[in-house]
Amino acid sequence: MTSWLPTLVTDTPEEGHALAVKLSRFAIKLTQPDADVRDRLRPDYAEDADALIAVSQVVATHFATISAANDYWRDAS
C-alpha cells in the first residue's frame, strides 16, 4: 500500500505550507468521513471568526512540524 504521506520534506516553505493545509484537511476527513455532513456543517463555521482562527492555528502547528523536519529550509539564504 502506498502511503498518502511519504515524507514531510519539501523543497520550499510554500510547498511546506501546502502540505500543512493538506494535513489539516486530511484530519478533518478522518474525523468526519461523511462528505455530506461536512458540507452541511460548513456554513456553521464559514462565517465564525473563532472557528476560522482555530483552523489557522491547526495549519500553523502542522507548518511548524514540517518546518522543523526541513531544518527550516537549510538552503535558504
C-alpha positions as CSV (number, residue, x, y, z in Angstrom):
1,M,0.0,0.0,0.0
2,T,1.3,3.5,-0.9
3,S,1.5,6.0,1.9
4,W,-0.6,9.1,1.5
5,L,2.2,10.9,3.4
6,P,5.6,9.5,2.3
7,T,7.6,12.4,3.7
8,L,7.5,15.8,5.4
9,V,10.4,17.0,3.4
10,T,9.6,19.8,0.9
11,D,11.7,21.9,-1.4
12,T,10.3,25.3,-0.3
13,P,8.4,26.9,2.5
14,E,5.5,27.4,0.1
15,E,5.4,23.6,-0.5
16,G,5.6,23.1,3.2
17,H,2.6,25.3,3.8
18,A,0.6,23.5,1.2
19,L,1.5,20.2,2.9
20,A,0.3,21.7,6.2
21,V,-3.0,22.6,4.7
22,K,-3.2,19.0,3.2
23,L,-2.6,17.5,6.7
24,S,-5.3,19.7,8.2
25,R,-7.8,18.8,5.6
26,F,-7.0,15.1,5.9
27,A,-7.5,15.3,9.6
28,I,-11.0,16.7,9.1
29,K,-11.9,13.9,6.6
30,L,-10.7,11.3,9.1
31,T,-12.7,13.0,11.9
32,Q,-15.8,13.3,9.8
33,P,-15.7,10.9,6.9
34,D,-19.2,11.7,5.6
35,A,-18.8,14.4,2.9
36,D,-22.5,15.3,3.2
37,V,-22.1,16.0,6.9
38,R,-19.0,18.2,6.3
39,D,-20.9,20.1,3.6
40,R,-23.9,20.6,5.8
41,L,-21.7,21.9,8.7
42,R,-19.6,24.2,6.5
43,P,-22.0,27.2,6.8
44,D,-21.8,26.9,10.6
45,Y,-18.1,27.7,10.7
46,A,-17.6,29.6,7.4
47,E,-18.5,32.9,9.0
48,D,-17.4,32.1,12.5
49,A,-14.2,34.1,13.3
50,D,-13.3,31.8,16.2
51,A,-13.6,28.7,14.0
52,L,-11.5,30.3,11.3
53,I,-8.8,31.3,13.7
54,A,-8.8,27.7,15.1
55,V,-8.2,26.4,11.6
56,S,-5.3,28.8,11.1
57,Q,-3.8,27.5,14.4
58,V,-4.0,23.9,13.3
59,V,-2.4,24.7,10.0
60,A,0.3,26.7,11.8
61,T,1.0,23.7,14.1
62,H,1.4,21.4,11.1
63,F,3.6,24.0,9.4
64,A,5.9,24.3,12.4
65,T,6.3,20.5,12.4
66,I,7.1,20.5,8.6
67,S,9.5,23.4,9.0
68,A,11.4,21.6,11.7
69,A,11.5,18.4,9.5
70,N,13.1,20.6,6.8
71,D,15.6,22.2,9.1
72,Y,13.8,25.4,8.3
73,W,14.8,25.1,4.7
74,R,18.5,24.7,5.3
75,D,19.4,26.1,1.9
76,A,17.6,29.4,2.4
77,S,19.9,32.4,2.4
